[in-house]
Amino acid sequence: FINKKTYSMDKEDVFIADYFKNKKKGFYVDVGCYHPLHRNNTFLLYKKGWEGMNIDIHNFSIELFNYLRPNDRNYNFAVSNKNELVEMYFQKELSQLSTIEKDQAKKVFQGNIKTKSIQAYTLDKILNFSKLENIKIDLLDIDVESADFKVLQGLSINKFEPELICVEIHEKNIDKSETYKLLNNYGYKLLWSGVFSHIFKFSNS
């Protein structure tokens, strides 16, 4: 399992690792990190010697990251566009489908939906109290089940300017989505597309 060539759902990690093939050390921020290895877009970079920050609404996910990636900063928070308590919707203690968006939960879950309150912070806030407000973010990876746009709203994109941003967009016409328009306004160009994930590159031109 450790020697797999890809750990992502759609080989996002292979594209990302190839893009950064000449960069020995770097920093990633993985929002909605889920699992340190399985369906993970940053493990190939971690194996290469990179470090980063991993954030998930499930405490069990973060316990796994603390065990398998002790050199990373691992946080059990929700990430949104406001610093406040929010409701999370889930069915299992380890799941890719858990969300802070009620409509999304109703769409994807079958049967009883569990809820509990969790602290949400903006990425700006998290980077600040982690003393990383001046860090160079090489990769920002976001997979938070329809709250992706809110994550981007809570980051000073023009300050941090992550080189690559991997984010989920479920609309068929992705250039019509609010996420695409936001990133385009900040100078990001679409570089790669999978089934749901899309990778954008910051461009000064």
C-alpha positions as CSV (number, residue, x, y, z in Angstrom):
1,F,0.0,0.0,0.0
2,I,2.8,2.4,0.9
3,N,4.4,1.9,-2.6
4,K,1.3,2.7,-4.6
5,K,1.9,5.2,-7.4
6,T,-1.2,7.2,-6.6
7,Y,-3.3,7.7,-3.4
8,S,-5.9,10.1,-4.8
9,M,-9.3,9.3,-6.1
10,D,-8.6,10.5,-9.6
11,K,-4.7,10.7,-9.7
12,E,-4.7,14.3,-8.7
13,D,-1.6,13.6,-6.6
14,V,0.3,12.3,-9.6
15,F,-0.3,15.5,-11.6
16,I,0.6,17.6,-8.5
17,A,3.8,15.6,-7.7
18,D,4.9,15.9,-11.4
19,Y,4.3,19.6,-11.4
20,F,6.5,20.0,-8.3
21,K,9.0,17.3,-9.3
22,N,12.0,19.7,-9.0
23,K,10.9,21.1,-5.6
24,K,12.4,19.0,-2.8
25,K,10.8,20.9,0.1
26,G,7.4,22.6,0.1
27,F,4.3,23.4,2.1
28,Y,0.8,22.2,1.6
29,V,-2.5,23.0,3.3
30,D,-5.1,20.2,3.0
31,V,-8.6,21.2,4.0
32,G,-10.9,18.2,4.4
33,C,-7.9,15.9,4.6
34,Y,-9.9,12.8,5.5
35,H,-7.2,10.2,5.7
36,P,-3.3,10.4,5.7
37,L,-3.0,7.8,2.8
38,H,-6.3,6.7,1.4
39,R,-7.8,9.1,-1.2
40,N,-5.3,11.7,-0.2
41,N,-3.8,14.3,-2.5
42,T,-0.7,15.2,-0.4
43,F,0.8,11.9,0.7
44,L,3.1,11.7,-2.4
45,L,4.5,15.1,-1.4
46,Y,4.8,14.1,2.2
47,K,6.8,11.0,1.1
48,K,9.1,13.4,-0.8
49,G,9.9,15.4,2.3
50,W,7.3,18.1,2.3
51,E,5.4,19.3,5.3
52,G,2.1,20.9,5.8
53,M,-1.2,21.5,7.6
54,N,-4.1,19.1,7.6
55,I,-7.6,20.0,8.7
56,D,-10.7,17.9,9.1
57,I,-14.0,18.0,10.9
58,H,-13.6,14.5,12.2
59,N,-11.4,14.0,15.3
60,F,-10.6,10.4,14.3
61,S,-9.1,11.7,11.0
62,I,-6.8,14.0,12.8
63,E,-5.8,11.3,15.3
64,L,-4.7,9.2,12.2
65,F,-2.7,12.2,10.9
66,N,-1.1,12.8,14.3
67,Y,0.0,9.2,14.2
68,L,1.2,8.9,10.6
69,R,2.2,12.5,10.0
70,P,3.6,13.8,13.3
71,N,5.7,16.5,11.6
72,D,2.6,18.1,10.1
73,R,0.2,20.5,11.8
74,N,-3.1,18.7,12.2
75,Y,-6.3,20.3,13.3
76,N,-9.8,19.2,14.1
77,F,-11.8,22.2,12.9
78,A,-14.3,23.1,10.3
79,V,-13.1,25.7,7.8
80,S,-15.4,28.4,6.5
81,N,-15.8,32.1,5.8
82,K,-16.5,33.0,9.4
83,N,-15.1,32.2,12.8
84,E,-18.1,30.6,14.6
85,L,-19.7,27.5,15.9
86,V,-21.4,25.5,13.1
87,E,-23.4,22.3,12.8
88,M,-21.7,19.3,11.1
89,Y,-23.7,16.6,9.5
90,F,-22.3,13.0,9.4
91,Q,-23.1,9.3,9.7
92,K,-19.7,7.8,10.6
93,E,-16.7,9.0,12.5
94,L,-14.5,8.6,9.4
95,S,-16.1,9.7,6.2
96,Q,-15.4,11.7,3.1
97,L,-19.1,12.7,2.9
98,S,-19.4,14.6,6.2
99,T,-20.2,18.3,5.7
100,I,-21.2,21.6,7.3
101,E,-23.7,22.1,4.5
102,K,-27.2,20.8,5.4
103,D,-28.4,20.6,1.8
104,Q,-25.4,18.6,0.8
105,A,-26.0,16.2,3.7
106,K,-29.6,15.7,2.6
107,K,-28.5,15.0,-0.9
108,V,-25.8,12.4,-0.3
109,F,-26.8,10.6,3.0
110,Q,-29.4,7.9,3.3
111,G,-31.0,7.1,6.7
112,N,-30.4,9.0,9.9
113,I,-28.1,12.0,9.8
114,K,-26.1,12.8,13.0
115,T,-25.3,16.4,13.9
116,K,-23.0,18.1,16.4
117,S,-21.5,21.5,16.9
118,I,-17.9,22.2,15.8
119,Q,-15.8,25.3,15.8
120,A,-15.2,26.8,12.3
121,Y,-12.4,29.2,11.5
122,T,-11.3,30.9,8.4
123,L,-8.0,29.8,6.9
124,D,-6.7,33.3,7.6
125,K,-7.4,32.7,11.3
126,I,-5.8,29.3,11.4
127,L,-2.7,30.4,9.6
128,N,-2.5,33.3,12.0
129,F,-2.7,31.4,15.3
130,S,-0.4,28.7,13.8
131,K,2.2,31.4,13.3
132,L,2.2,30.7,9.6
133,E,0.8,34.0,8.4
134,N,4.0,34.6,6.3
135,I,4.3,31.0,5.0
136,K,4.6,30.3,1.3
137,I,1.8,27.9,0.4
138,D,2.8,25.8,-2.6
139,L,-0.4,23.7,-2.7
140,L,-3.8,24.4,-1.3
141,D,-6.1,21.3,-1.4
142,I,-9.8,21.7,-0.6
143,D,-12.4,18.9,-0.4
144,V,-15.1,19.8,2.0
145,E,-18.4,18.6,0.4
146,S,-19.9,21.8,-1.1
147,A,-18.3,24.2,1.4
148,D,-15.2,24.7,-0.8
149,F,-16.2,28.2,-1.9
150,K,-16.6,29.3,1.7
151,V,-13.1,28.1,2.4
152,L,-11.7,30.2,-0.4
153,Q,-13.7,33.2,0.9
154,G,-12.0,32.9,4.3
155,L,-8.5,33.1,2.8
156,S,-6.6,36.3,1.8
157,I,-5.8,34.8,-1.6
158,N,-4.0,37.9,-2.8
159,K,-1.7,37.7,0.2
160,F,-0.8,34.0,0.3
161,E,-1.1,33.3,-3.5
162,P,-0.9,29.5,-3.3
163,E,0.9,28.3,-6.4
164,L,-1.6,25.5,-7.0
165,I,-5.1,25.2,-5.7
166,C,-6.9,21.9,-6.0
167,V,-10.7,22.2,-5.4
168,E,-13.9,20.4,-6.1
169,I,-16.4,21.9,-8.5
170,H,-19.5,19.8,-9.2
171,E,-21.2,22.1,-11.7
172,K,-21.1,20.7,-15.3
173,N,-20.0,24.1,-16.7
174,I,-17.2,24.8,-14.2
175,D,-16.4,28.2,-15.8
176,K,-19.9,29.3,-14.6
177,S,-19.3,28.3,-11.0
178,E,-18.6,30.8,-8.3
179,T,-15.4,29.0,-7.4
180,Y,-14.1,29.3,-10.9
181,K,-15.0,33.0,-11.2
182,L,-13.4,33.8,-7.8
183,L,-10.1,32.1,-8.7
184,N,-10.1,33.6,-12.1
185,N,-10.5,37.1,-10.6
186,Y,-7.4,36.4,-8.5
187,G,-5.3,35.4,-11.5
188,Y,-5.7,31.6,-11.4
189,K,-5.9,29.6,-14.6
190,L,-7.3,26.1,-14.9
191,L,-4.5,23.6,-15.4
192,W,-6.0,20.2,-14.9
193,S,-9.5,18.6,-14.5
194,G,-10.6,15.3,-13.1
195,V,-14.1,14.0,-12.4
196,F,-14.8,16.5,-9.6
197,S,-11.4,18.0,-8.7
198,H,-9.8,20.8,-10.6
199,I,-6.4,22.2,-10.3
200,F,-5.7,25.9,-10.8
201,K,-2.3,27.7,-11.1
202,F,-1.6,31.2,-10.1
203,S,-0.5,33.3,-13.0
204,N,0.8,36.9,-12.9
205,S,0.0,37.4,-16.6
